[in-house]
């Protein structure tokens, strides 16, 4: 890995931690950034639901959590899209999905495609 790739990876990791702290009040348990499949960057964040989401999930309200995240997603995009474009050096598209809803191994995987 080159020094510039490492710097990009570290910028994205720090920004992911900052975003999670914004809505959760504390950082995620673990953030991994992989630049392996250029132009796709994979960000895996472990343990990231908000406190409200955790309560709703425990009570079996998965549909409410999905609705809540639709609103939160728009808010996070408005707050952090500029910083992410700066970290990536330009435009991009992204997808995200929640893996493993169980609290012990919950992860969100975000894939950033920089070939836009």
MOPAC internal coordinates of N, CA, C and O (Angstrom, degrees):
PM7 1SCF
backbone

  N    0.0000 0     0.00 0     0.00 0    0    0    0
  C    1.4486 1     0.00 0     0.00 0    1    0    0
  C    1.5262 1   108.53 1     0.00 0    2    1    0
  O    1.2310 1   121.11 1   -48.66 1    3    2    1
  N    1.3242 1   115.48 1   131.34 1    3    2    1
  C    1.4593 1   119.35 1   179.84 1    5    3    2
  C    1.5226 1   110.38 1   -76.32 1    6    5    3
  O    1.2310 1   121.11 1   -13.71 1    7    6    5
  N    1.3158 1   115.48 1   166.29 1    7    6    5
  C    1.4595 1   120.24 1   179.81 1    9    7    6
  C    1.5300 1   111.59 1   -63.74 1   10    9    7
  O    1.2310 1   120.05 1   140.75 1   11   10    9
  N    1.3446 1   117.51 1   -39.25 1   11   10    9
  C    1.4659 1   120.11 1   179.55 1   13   11   10
  C    1.5294 1   111.15 1   -67.88 1   14   13   11
  O    1.2310 1   119.80 1   143.87 1   15   14   13
  N    1.3353 1   117.98 1   -36.13 1   15   14   13
  C    1.4651 1   120.88 1   175.98 1   17   15   14
  C    1.5256 1   110.34 1   -65.34 1   18   17   15
  O    1.2310 1   120.61 1   137.96 1   19   18   17
  N    1.3291 1   116.45 1   -42.04 1   19   18   17
  C    1.4578 1   120.44 1   178.14 1   21   19   18
  C    1.5267 1   110.45 1   -62.38 1   22   21   19
  O    1.2310 1   120.02 1   137.07 1   23   22   21
  N    1.3287 1   117.57 1   -42.93 1   23   22   21
  C    1.4703 1   121.33 1   179.06 1   25   23   22
  C    1.5194 1   110.89 1   -62.34 1   26   25   23
  O    1.2310 1   119.95 1   136.84 1   27   26   25
  N    1.3281 1   117.70 1   -43.16 1   27   26   25
  C    1.4679 1   121.94 1   178.04 1   29   27   26
  C    1.5301 1   110.26 1   -62.51 1   30   29   27
  O    1.2310 1   120.83 1   134.43 1   31   30   29
  N    1.3069 1   116.02 1   -45.57 1   31   30   29
  C    1.4598 1   121.29 1   179.02 1   33   31   30
  C    1.5273 1   110.56 1   -59.13 1   34   33   31
  O    1.2310 1   120.28 1   135.93 1   35   34   33
  N    1.3072 1   117.07 1   -44.07 1   35   34   33
  C    1.4630 1   121.89 1  -178.81 1   37   35   34
  C    1.5366 1   111.15 1   -67.75 1   38   37   35
  O    1.2310 1   119.61 1   140.43 1   39   38   37
  N    1.3390 1   118.35 1   -39.57 1   39   38   37
  C    1.4700 1   121.69 1   177.36 1   41   39   38
  C    1.5250 1   110.62 1   -60.56 1   42   41   39
  O    1.2310 1   120.82 1   135.57 1   43   42   41
  N    1.3228 1   116.04 1   -44.43 1   43   42   41
  C    1.4640 1   120.23 1  -179.40 1   45   43   42
  C    1.5243 1   110.54 1   -66.83 1   46   45   43
  O    1.2310 1   119.83 1   138.57 1   47   46   45
  N    1.3187 1   117.93 1   -41.43 1   47   46   45
  C    1.4700 1   121.62 1   178.85 1   49   47   46
  C    1.5220 1   110.85 1   -61.38 1   50   49   47
  O    1.2310 1   120.48 1   133.40 1   51   50   49
  N    1.3445 1   116.68 1   -46.60 1   51   50   49
  C    1.4728 1   120.38 1   179.58 1   53   51   50
  C    1.5252 1   111.50 1   -63.37 1   54   53   51
  O    1.2310 1   120.26 1   140.51 1   55   54   53
  N    1.3303 1   117.11 1   -39.49 1   55   54   53
  C    1.4612 1   120.40 1   178.76 1   57   55   54
  C    1.5273 1   110.91 1   -66.44 1   58   57   55
  O    1.2310 1   119.71 1   140.18 1   59   58   57
  N    1.3329 1   118.15 1   -39.82 1   59   58   57
  C    1.4657 1   121.29 1   177.18 1   61   59   58
  C    1.5254 1   110.57 1   -60.56 1   62   61   59
  O    1.2310 1   120.11 1   136.60 1   63   62   61
  N    1.3205 1   117.40 1   -43.40 1   63   62   61
  C    1.4655 1   121.40 1   177.82 1   65   63   62
  C    1.5330 1   110.10 1   -62.66 1   66   65   63
  O    1.2310 1   120.11 1   137.38 1   67   66   65
  N    1.3201 1   117.39 1   -42.62 1   67   66   65
  C    1.4642 1   122.35 1   179.17 1   69   67   66
  C    1.5302 1   111.39 1   -61.71 1   70   69   67
  O    1.2310 1   120.29 1   137.47 1   71   70   69
  N    1.3242 1   117.05 1   -42.53 1   71   70   69
  C    1.4627 1   121.24 1   179.85 1   73   71   70
  C    1.5239 1   110.47 1   -64.81 1   74   73   71
  O    1.2310 1   120.18 1   134.60 1   75   74   73
  N    1.3246 1   117.25 1   -45.40 1   75   74   73
  C    1.4626 1   120.44 1   179.56 1   77   75   74
  C    1.5287 1   110.46 1   -62.86 1   78   77   75
  O    1.2310 1   119.81 1   138.21 1   79   78   77
  N    1.3227 1   117.96 1   -41.79 1   79   78   77
  C    1.4601 1   120.63 1   177.66 1   81   79   78
  C    1.5226 1   111.09 1   -60.47 1   82   81   79
  O    1.2310 1   120.22 1   146.28 1   83   82   81
  N    1.3368 1   117.19 1   -33.72 1   83   82   81
  C    1.4610 1   122.10 1  -179.12 1   85   83   82
  C    1.5258 1   111.47 1   -59.86 1   86   85   83
  O    1.2310 1   119.60 1   133.56 1   87   86   85
  N    1.3409 1   118.37 1   -46.44 1   87   86   85
  C    1.4565 1   119.63 1  -176.19 1   89   87   86
  C    1.5243 1   114.14 1   -97.97 1   90   89   87
  O    1.2310 1   120.41 1   165.03 1   91   90   89
  N    1.3166 1   116.82 1   -14.97 1   91   90   89
  C    1.4631 1   119.13 1  -176.82 1   93   91   90
  C    1.5286 1   112.99 1  -107.84 1   94   93   91
  O    1.2310 1   120.47 1   158.28 1   95   94   93
  N    1.3177 1   116.71 1   -21.72 1   95   94   93
  C    1.4534 1   119.77 1  -178.90 1   97   95   94
  C    1.5151 1   113.35 1    88.56 1   98   97   95
  O    1.2310 1   120.56 1   173.41 1   99   98   97
  N    1.3054 1   116.53 1    -6.59 1   99   98   97
  C    1.4614 1   122.18 1   175.84 1  101   99   98
  C    1.5212 1   108.05 1  -155.52 1  102  101   99
  O    1.2310 1   121.08 1   -14.46 1  103  102  101
  N    1.2855 1   115.55 1   165.54 1  103  102  101
  C    1.4582 1   120.03 1  -175.97 1  105  103  102
  C    1.5147 1   112.98 1   -76.68 1  106  105  103
  O    1.2310 1   120.80 1   -13.04 1  107  106  105
  N    1.3209 1   116.07 1   166.96 1  107  106  105
  C    1.4653 1   120.17 1   176.32 1  109  107  106
  C    1.5149 1   110.29 1   -73.64 1  110  109  107
  O    1.2310 1   121.03 1   -15.94 1  111  110  109
  N    1.3167 1   115.63 1   164.06 1  111  110  109
  C    1.4569 1   120.29 1   177.88 1  113  111  110
  C    1.5277 1   111.44 1   -66.34 1  114  113  111
  O    1.2310 1   120.70 1   145.98 1  115  114  113
  N    1.3335 1   116.27 1   -34.02 1  115  114  113
  C    1.4527 1   119.74 1  -173.83 1  117  115  114
  C    1.5259 1   109.08 1  -162.69 1  118  117  115
  O    1.2310 1   120.47 1   -42.35 1  119  118  117
  N    1.3243 1   116.71 1   137.65 1  119  118  117
  C    1.4704 1   122.10 1   175.01 1  121  119  118
  C    1.5174 1   107.82 1  -129.51 1  122  121  119
  O    1.2310 1   120.67 1   -55.40 1  123  122  121
  N    1.3280 1   116.32 1   124.60 1  123  122  121
  C    1.4617 1   121.69 1   176.54 1  125  123  122
  C    1.5214 1   108.02 1  -118.04 1  126  125  123
  O    1.2310 1   120.59 1   -45.40 1  127  126  125
  N    1.3212 1   116.48 1   134.60 1  127  126  125
  C    1.4589 1   122.46 1   177.30 1  129  127  126
  C    1.5205 1   107.33 1  -121.33 1  130  129  127
  O    1.2310 1   120.96 1   -52.91 1  131  130  129
  N    1.3361 1   115.78 1   127.09 1  131  130  129
  C    1.4632 1   120.33 1   179.22 1  133  131  130
  C    1.5247 1   109.28 1  -121.49 1  134  133  131
  O    1.2310 1   120.90 1   -50.80 1  135  134  133
  N    1.3280 1   115.88 1   129.20 1  135  134  133
  C    1.4598 1   122.80 1   178.37 1  137  135  134
  C    1.5273 1   110.52 1  -105.87 1  138  137  135
  O    1.2310 1   119.82 1  -158.93 1  139  138  137
  N    1.2982 1   117.94 1    21.07 1  139  138  137
  C    1.4605 1   122.93 1  -171.24 1  141  139  138
  C    1.5186 1   114.40 1   -63.73 1  142  141  139
  O    1.2310 1   119.34 1   137.40 1  143  142  141
  N    1.3057 1   118.86 1   -42.60 1  143  142  141
  C    1.4638 1   122.29 1  -171.83 1  145  143  142
  C    1.5175 1   111.38 1  -103.68 1  146  145  143
  O    1.2310 1   120.21 1  -111.80 1  147  146  145
  N    1.3157 1   117.20 1    68.20 1  147  146  145
  C    1.4504 1   121.05 1  -178.63 1  149  147  146
  C    1.5158 1   109.46 1   -53.28 1  150  149  147
  O    1.2310 1   117.43 1   -46.85 1  151  150  149
  N    1.2811 1   122.49 1   133.15 1  151  150  149
  C    1.4540 1   129.95 1     8.13 1  153  151  150
  C    1.5258 1   114.18 1   -92.73 1  154  153  151
  O    1.2310 1   119.57 1  -163.16 1  155  154  153
  N    1.3461 1   118.42 1    16.84 1  155  154  153
  C    1.4662 1   121.58 1  -177.88 1  157  155  154
  C    1.5281 1   110.05 1   -95.04 1  158  157  155
  O    1.2310 1   121.23 1   -50.48 1  159  158  157
  N    1.3290 1   115.26 1   129.52 1  159  158  157
  C    1.4587 1   122.36 1   176.47 1  161  159  158
  C    1.5235 1   106.49 1  -111.73 1  162  161  159
  O    1.2310 1   120.30 1   -52.26 1  163  162  161
  N    1.3237 1   117.04 1   127.74 1  163  162  161
  C    1.4582 1   121.44 1  -179.12 1  165  163  162
  C    1.5226 1   108.88 1  -106.62 1  166  165  163
  O    1.2310 1   121.16 1   -51.71 1  167  166  165
  N    1.3382 1   115.39 1   128.29 1  167  166  165
  C    1.4617 1   122.31 1   177.04 1  169  167  166
  C    1.5197 1   106.69 1  -116.88 1  170  169  167
  O    1.2310 1   120.55 1   -59.77 1  171  170  169
  N    1.3274 1   116.55 1   120.23 1  171  170  169
  C    1.4604 1   121.22 1   178.06 1  173  171  170
  C    1.5231 1   108.22 1  -113.21 1  174  173  171
  O    1.2310 1   120.97 1   -56.14 1  175  174  173
  N    1.3185 1   115.76 1   123.86 1  175  174  173
  C    1.4634 1   121.97 1  -176.51 1  177  175  174
  C    1.5243 1   107.74 1  -120.01 1  178  177  175
  O    1.2310 1   120.90 1   -56.63 1  179  178  177
  N    1.3246 1   115.88 1   123.37 1  179  178  177
  C    1.4616 1   121.10 1  -177.69 1  181  179  178
  C    1.5256 1   110.37 1  -101.42 1  182  181  179
  O    1.2310 1   121.03 1   -42.77 1  183  182  181
  N    1.3205 1   115.64 1   137.23 1  183  182  181
  C    1.4610 1   121.53 1   174.18 1  185  183  182
  C    1.5098 1   113.50 1    68.58 1  186  185  183
  O    1.2310 1   119.30 1  -125.15 1  187  186  185
  N    1.3425 1   118.94 1    54.85 1  187  186  185
  C    1.4540 1   118.30 1  -168.11 1  189  187  186
  C    1.5166 1   117.58 1  -116.71 1  190  189  187
  O    1.2310 1   118.82 1  -178.95 1  191  190  189
  N    1.3186 1   119.86 1     1.05 1  191  190  189
  C    1.4560 1   117.85 1  -179.57 1  193  191  190
  C    1.5209 1   110.69 1   -66.13 1  194  193  191
  O    1.2310 1   120.85 1   -28.37 1  195  194  193
  N    1.3044 1   115.98 1   151.63 1  195  194  193
  C    1.4604 1   120.29 1   178.54 1  197  195  194
  C    1.5249 1   109.52 1   -70.95 1  198  197  195
  O    1.2310 1   120.71 1   -12.56 1  199  198  197
  N    1.3153 1   116.24 1   167.44 1  199  198  197
  C    1.4592 1   120.23 1   179.09 1  201  199  198
  C    1.5276 1   110.76 1   -60.81 1  202  201  199
  O    1.2310 1   120.22 1   139.21 1  203  202  201
  N    1.3377 1   117.19 1   -40.79 1  203  202  201
  C    1.4554 1   120.73 1   177.77 1  205  203  202
  C    1.5238 1   110.54 1   -62.32 1  206  205  203
  O    1.2310 1   120.01 1   135.99 1  207  206  205
  N    1.3237 1   117.59 1   -44.01 1  207  206  205
  C    1.4649 1   121.18 1   178.64 1  209  207  206
  C    1.5207 1   111.22 1   -60.59 1  210  209  207
  O    1.2310 1   120.48 1   139.31 1  211  210  209
  N    1.3186 1   116.68 1   -40.69 1  211  210  209
  C    1.4649 1   120.63 1   179.29 1  213  211  210
  C    1.5284 1   110.49 1   -60.22 1  214  213  211
  O    1.2310 1   120.21 1   135.42 1  215  214  213
  N    1.3257 1   117.19 1   -44.58 1  215  214  213
  C    1.4639 1   121.40 1   179.64 1  217  215  214
  C    1.5357 1   110.06 1   -63.25 1  218  217  215
  O    1.2310 1   120.95 1   133.46 1  219  218  217
  N    1.3344 1   115.79 1   -46.54 1  219  218  217
  C    1.4643 1   119.70 1  -179.77 1  221  219  218
  C    1.5269 1   111.61 1   -61.72 1  222  221  219
  O    1.2310 1   120.18 1   138.72 1  223  222  221
  N    1.3332 1   117.26 1   -41.28 1  223  222  221
  C    1.4651 1   120.76 1   179.16 1  225  223  222
  C    1.5277 1   110.79 1   -62.84 1  226  225  223
  O    1.2310 1   120.38 1   137.24 1  227  226  225
  N    1.3299 1   116.87 1   -42.76 1  227  226  225
  C    1.4720 1   120.32 1   179.68 1  229  227  226
  C    1.5178 1   111.50 1   -62.72 1  230  229  227
  O    1.2310 1   120.61 1   149.76 1  231  230  229
  N    1.3281 1   116.45 1   -30.24 1  231  230  229
  C    1.4588 1   121.55 1  -179.21 1  233  231  230
  C    1.5305 1   112.35 1   -89.47 1  234  233  231
  O    1.2310 1   120.09 1  -177.19 1  235  234  233
  N    1.3291 1   117.43 1     2.81 1  235  234  233
  C    1.4564 1   121.32 1   176.36 1  237  235  234
  C    1.5189 1   114.89 1    81.74 1  238  237  235
  O    1.2310 1   119.95 1  -157.98 1  239  238  237
  N    1.3139 1   117.69 1    22.02 1  239  238  237
  C    1.4708 1   121.69 1  -176.83 1  241  239  238
  C    1.5283 1   111.06 1  -101.59 1  242  241  239
  O    1.2310 1   120.46 1  -123.61 1  243  242  241
  N    1.3306 1   116.73 1    56.39 1  243  242  241
  C    1.4651 1   120.86 1  -177.98 1  245  243  242
  C    1.5294 1   112.41 1   -59.81 1  246  245  243
  O    1.2310 1   120.48 1   143.22 1  247  246  245
  N    1.3454 1   116.68 1   -36.78 1  247  246  245
  C    1.4713 1   120.27 1  -179.33 1  249  247  246
  C    1.5349 1   110.58 1   -64.71 1  250  249  247
  O    1.2310 1   120.41 1   141.23 1  251  250  249
  N    1.3167 1   116.82 1   -38.77 1  251  250  249
  C    1.4680 1   119.91 1   177.07 1  253  251  250
  C    1.5214 1   111.01 1   -64.87 1  254  253  251
  O    1.2310 1   120.48 1   142.36 1  255  254  253
  N    1.3248 1   116.69 1   -37.64 1  255  254  253
  C    1.4660 1   120.76 1   178.34 1  257  255  254
  C    1.5288 1   109.64 1   -63.49 1  258  257  255
  O    1.2310 1   120.27 1   137.45 1  259  258  257
  N    1.3301 1   117.08 1   -42.55 1  259  258  257
  C    1.4652 1   120.58 1   179.05 1  261  259  258
  C    1.5271 1   110.71 1   -61.66 1  262  261  259
  O    1.2310 1   119.91 1   137.44 1  263  262  261
  N    1.3303 1   117.78 1   -42.56 1  263  262  261
  C    1.4707 1   121.56 1   178.29 1  265  263  262
  C    1.5308 1   111.03 1   -65.96 1  266  265  263
  O    1.2310 1   120.74 1   137.58 1  267  266  265
  N    1.3139 1   116.18 1   -42.42 1  267  266  265
  C    1.4595 1   122.68 1   178.79 1  269  267  266
  C    1.5276 1   110.47 1   -59.27 1  270  269  267
  O    1.2310 1   120.47 1   137.82 1  271  270  269
  N    1.3464 1   116.71 1   -42.18 1  271  270  269
  C    1.4618 1   120.31 1  -178.70 1  273  271  270
  C    1.5208 1   112.59 1   -70.20 1  274  273  271
  O    1.2310 1   119.80 1   152.05 1  275  274  273
  N    1.3332 1   117.99 1   -27.95 1  275  274  273
  C    1.4702 1   119.88 1   175.37 1  277  275  274
  C    1.5248 1   110.12 1   -61.66 1  278  277  275
  O    1.2310 1   120.54 1   137.85 1  279  278  277
  N    1.3177 1   116.58 1   -42.15 1  279  278  277
  C    1.4693 1   121.30 1   179.23 1  281  279  278
  C    1.5185 1   110.00 1   -70.99 1  282  281  279
  O    1.2310 1   120.25 1   134.34 1  283  282  281
  N    1.3135 1   117.13 1   -45.66 1  283  282  281
  C    1.4648 1   121.48 1  -179.07 1  285  283  282
  C    1.5226 1   111.61 1   -62.79 1  286  285  283
  O    1.2310 1   120.37 1   142.70 1  287  286  285
  N    1.3331 1   116.89 1   -37.30 1  287  286  285
  C    1.4667 1   121.27 1   179.30 1  289  287  286
  C    1.5287 1   110.56 1   -58.48 1  290  289  287
  O    1.2310 1   120.16 1   132.92 1  291  290  289
  N    1.3274 1   117.30 1   -47.08 1  291  290  289
  C    1.4663 1   120.93 1   178.96 1  293  291  290
  C    1.5287 1   111.20 1   -61.49 1  294  293  291
  O    1.2310 1   120.71 1   138.14 1  295  294  293
  N    1.3165 1   116.25 1   -41.86 1  295  294  293
  C    1.4625 1   120.55 1   179.12 1  297  295  294
  C    1.5263 1   110.95 1   -62.35 1  298  297  295
  O    1.2310 1   120.49 1   134.13 1  299  298  297
  N    1.3300 1   116.68 1   -45.87 1  299  298  297
  C    1.4640 1   120.46 1  -179.13 1  301  299  298
  C    1.5216 1   111.26 1   -65.60 1  302  301  299
  O    1.2310 1   120.22 1   142.20 1  303  302  301
  N    1.3327 1   117.19 1   -37.80 1  303  302  301
  C    1.4664 1   120.05 1   176.69 1  305  303  302
  C    1.5196 1   110.70 1   -61.36 1  306  305  303
  O    1.2310 1   120.10 1   135.22 1  307  306  305
  N    1.3240 1   117.41 1   -44.78 1  307  306  305
  C    1.4657 1   120.99 1   178.96 1  309  307  306
  C    1.5220 1   111.98 1   -62.64 1  310  309  307
  O    1.2310 1   120.29 1   141.68 1  311  310  309
  N    1.3126 1   117.06 1   -38.32 1  311  310  309
  C    1.4626 1   122.15 1  -177.21 1  313  311  310
  C    1.5261 1   113.52 1   -74.73 1  314  313  311
  O    1.2310 1   120.03 1   141.27 1  315  314  313
  N    1.3363 1   117.56 1   -38.73 1  315  314  313
  C    1.4580 1   120.39 1  -165.77 1  317  315  314
  C    1.5228 1   116.45 1  -121.16 1  318  317  315
  O    1.2310 1   119.28 1   177.74 1  319  318  317
  N    1.3280 1   118.97 1    -2.26 1  319  318  317
  C    1.4620 1   120.06 1  -175.66 1  321  319  318
  C    1.5318 1   111.69 1   -60.52 1  322  321  319
  O    1.2310 1   119.98 1   139.05 1  323  322  321
  N    1.3243 1   117.65 1   -40.95 1  323  322  321
  C    1.4633 1   120.98 1   179.27 1  325  323  322
  C    1.5214 1   112.09 1   -61.68 1  326  325  323
  O    1.2310 1   120.50 1   135.85 1  327  326  325
  N    1.3217 1   116.65 1   -44.15 1  327  326  325
  C    1.4679 1   120.49 1   179.44 1  329  327  326
  C    1.5281 1   111.24 1   -64.52 1  330  329  327
  O    1.2310 1   120.62 1   142.36 1  331  330  329
  N    1.3200 1   116.43 1   -37.64 1  331  330  329
  C    1.4550 1   119.17 1  -179.91 1  333  331  330
  C    1.5241 1   111.32 1   -70.28 1  334  333  331
  O    1.2310 1   120.13 1   139.83 1  335  334  333
  N    1.3310 1   117.36 1   -40.17 1  335  334  333
  C    1.4686 1   120.28 1   175.86 1  337  335  334
  C    1.5182 1   110.64 1   -60.24 1  338  337  335
  O    1.2310 1   120.59 1   139.44 1  339  338  337
  N    1.3215 1   116.47 1   -40.56 1  339  338  337
  C    1.4628 1   121.29 1   178.54 1  341  339  338
  C    1.5307 1   110.90 1   -64.54 1  342  341  339
  O    1.2310 1   120.55 1   136.30 1  343  342  341
  N    1.3315 1   116.56 1   -43.70 1  343  342  341
  C    1.4620 1   120.61 1  -179.65 1  345  343  342
  C    1.5259 1   111.39 1   -64.45 1  346  345  343
  O    1.2310 1   120.56 1   144.61 1  347  346  345
  N    1.3416 1   116.53 1   -35.39 1  347  346  345
  C    1.4599 1   120.58 1  -178.71 1  349  347  346
  C    1.5238 1   112.85 1   -88.02 1  350  349  347
  O    1.2310 1   120.34 1   166.36 1  351  350  349
  N    1.3041 1   116.95 1   -13.64 1  351  350  349
  C    1.4583 1   120.48 1   178.85 1  353  351  350
  C    1.5180 1   114.42 1    81.64 1  354  353  351
  O    1.2310 1   119.84 1  -158.80 1  355  354  353
  N    1.3262 1   117.92 1    21.20 1  355  354  353
  C    1.4593 1   120.06 1   177.43 1  357  355  354
  C    1.5108 1   112.67 1   155.36 1  358  357  355
  O    1.2310 1   121.37 1    14.17 1  359  358  357
  N    1.3269 1   114.99 1  -165.83 1  359  358  357
  C    1.4581 1   121.79 1  -176.28 1  361  359  358
  C    1.5279 1   111.87 1   -70.81 1  362  361  359
  O    1.2310 1   121.04 1   -21.74 1  363  362  361
  N    1.3211 1   115.62 1   158.26 1  363  362  361
  C    1.4551 1   121.97 1   179.85 1  365  363  362
  C    1.5249 1   108.93 1  -161.86 1  366  365  363
  O    1.2310 1   120.82 1   -13.86 1  367  366  365
  N    1.3062 1   116.03 1   166.14 1  367  366  365
  C    1.4577 1   122.09 1   168.61 1  369  367  366
  C    1.5204 1   106.61 1  -119.66 1  370  369  367
  O    1.2310 1   120.61 1   -15.55 1  371  370  369
  N    1.3374 1   116.45 1   164.45 1  371  370  369
  C    1.4537 1   118.06 1   178.76 1  373  371  370
  C    1.5197 1   111.25 1  -150.57 1  374  373  371
  O    1.2310 1   121.91 1   -22.54 1  375  374  373
  N    1.3167 1   113.94 1   157.46 1  375  374  373
  C    1.4586 1   122.95 1   171.67 1  377  375  374
  C    1.5203 1   106.85 1  -132.87 1  378  377  375
  O    1.2310 1   121.13 1   -24.10 1  379  378  377
  N    1.3227 1   115.44 1   155.90 1  379  378  377
  C    1.4539 1   118.67 1   176.34 1  381  379  378
  C    1.5142 1   109.33 1  -147.14 1  382  381  379
  O    1.2310 1   121.56 1   -25.88 1  383  382  381
  N    1.3296 1   114.62 1   154.12 1  383  382  381
  C    1.4501 1   120.38 1   177.98 1  385  383  382
  C    1.5280 1   109.14 1  -151.58 1  386  385  383
  O    1.2310 1   121.55 1   -28.83 1  387  386  385
  N    1.3148 1   114.64 1   151.17 1  387  386  385
  C    1.4637 1   120.88 1   176.44 1  389  387  386
  C    1.5241 1   107.63 1   -93.76 1  390  389  387
  O    1.2310 1   120.79 1   -51.40 1  391  390  389
  N    1.3129 1   116.09 1   128.60 1  391  390  389
  C    1.4629 1   121.79 1   175.18 1  393  391  390
  C    1.5226 1   108.74 1  -108.34 1  394  393  391
  O    1.2310 1   120.54 1   -39.57 1  395  394  393
  N    1.2960 1   116.58 1   140.43 1  395  394  393
  C    1.4684 1   122.16 1   175.53 1  397  395  394
  C    1.5261 1   112.03 1    53.96 1  398  397  395
  O    1.2310 1   120.67 1   -84.20 1  399  398  397
  N    1.3070 1   116.32 1    95.80 1  399  398  397
  C    1.4607 1   120.05 1   179.46 1  401  399  398
  C    1.5238 1   112.88 1   -72.31 1  402  401  399
  O    1.2310 1   119.63 1   166.20 1  403  402  401
  N    1.3259 1   118.31 1   -13.80 1  403  402  401
  C    1.4591 1   119.36 1   179.83 1  405  403  402
  C    1.5258 1   109.65 1   -66.55 1  406  405  403
  O    1.2310 1   120.22 1   -43.27 1  407  406  405
  N    1.3308 1   117.18 1   136.73 1  407  406  405
  C    1.4715 1   120.70 1  -176.66 1  409  407  406
  C    1.5234 1   114.44 1   -57.63 1  410  409  407
  O    1.2310 1   119.64 1   150.54 1  411  410  409
  N    1.3166 1   118.29 1   -29.46 1  411  410  409
  C    1.4616 1   120.64 1  -176.41 1  413  411  410
  C    1.5235 1   112.96 1   -69.23 1  414  413  411
  O    1.2310 1   119.86 1   151.29 1  415  414  413
  N    1.3327 1   117.87 1   -28.71 1  415  414  413
  C    1.4646 1   119.66 1  -175.71 1  417  415  414
  C    1.5274 1   112.12 1  -136.85 1  418  417  415
  O    1.2310 1   120.18 1  -147.28 1  419  418  417
  N    1.3136 1   117.26 1    32.72 1  419  418  417
  C    1.4600 1   120.94 1  -178.85 1  421  419  418
  C    1.5202 1   110.35 1   -73.88 1  422  421  419
  O    1.2310 1   121.28 1   -45.74 1  423  422  421
  N    1.3314 1   115.16 1   134.26 1  423  422  421
  C    1.4588 1   120.80 1   178.65 1  425  423  422
  C    1.5153 1   109.45 1  -142.85 1  426  425  423
  O    1.2310 1   121.16 1   -28.64 1  427  426  425
  N    1.3071 1   115.38 1   151.36 1  427  426  425
  C    1.4570 1   121.18 1   169.19 1  429  427  426
  C    1.5083 1   106.27 1  -117.27 1  430  429  427
  O    1.2310 1   121.17 1   -46.83 1  431  430  429
  N    1.3246 1   115.37 1   133.17 1  431  430  429
  C    1.4571 1   120.77 1   178.19 1  433  431  430
  C    1.5202 1   107.69 1  -113.65 1  434  433  431
  O    1.2310 1   120.97 1   -56.01 1  435  434  433
  N    1.3279 1   115.75 1   123.99 1  435  434  433
  C    1.4609 1   122.68 1   178.23 1  437  435  434
  C    1.5173 1   106.82 1  -113.54 1  438  437  435
  O    1.2310 1   120.61 1   -50.71 1  439  438  437
  N    1.3254 1   116.43 1   129.29 1  439  438  437
  C    1.4651 1   120.06 1   175.90 1  441  439  438
  C    1.5212 1   108.35 1  -113.51 1  442  441  439
  O    1.2310 1   121.35 1   -56.58 1  443  442  441
  N    1.3309 1   115.03 1   123.42 1  443  442  441
  C    1.4550 1   122.87 1   179.73 1  445  443  442
  C    1.5153 1   108.14 1  -102.75 1  446  445  443
  O    1.2310 1   120.21 1   -54.25 1  447  446  445
  N    1.3048 1   117.20 1   125.75 1  447  446  445
  C    1.4677 1   121.48 1   178.56 1  449  447  446
  C    1.5116 1   107.77 1  -108.28 1  450  449  447
  O    1.2310 1   120.49 1   -67.78 1  451  450  449
  N    1.3254 1   116.68 1   112.22 1  451  450  449
  C    1.4647 1   121.76 1  -174.40 1  453  451  450
  C    1.5224 1   112.49 1   -94.14 1  454  453  451
  O    1.2310 1   119.48 1  -171.25 1  455  454  453
  N    1.3226 1   118.59 1     8.75 1  455  454  453
  C    1.4706 1   120.77 1  -177.85 1  457  455  454
  C    1.5228 1   112.52 1   -90.09 1  458  457  455
  O    1.2310 1   119.75 1  -154.66 1  459  458  457
  N    1.2922 1   118.09 1    25.34 1  459  458  457
  C    1.4721 1   122.74 1  -177.89 1  461  459  458
  C    1.4969 1   110.55 1   -76.38 1  462  461  459
  O    1.2310 1   120.10 1   180.00 1  463  462  461

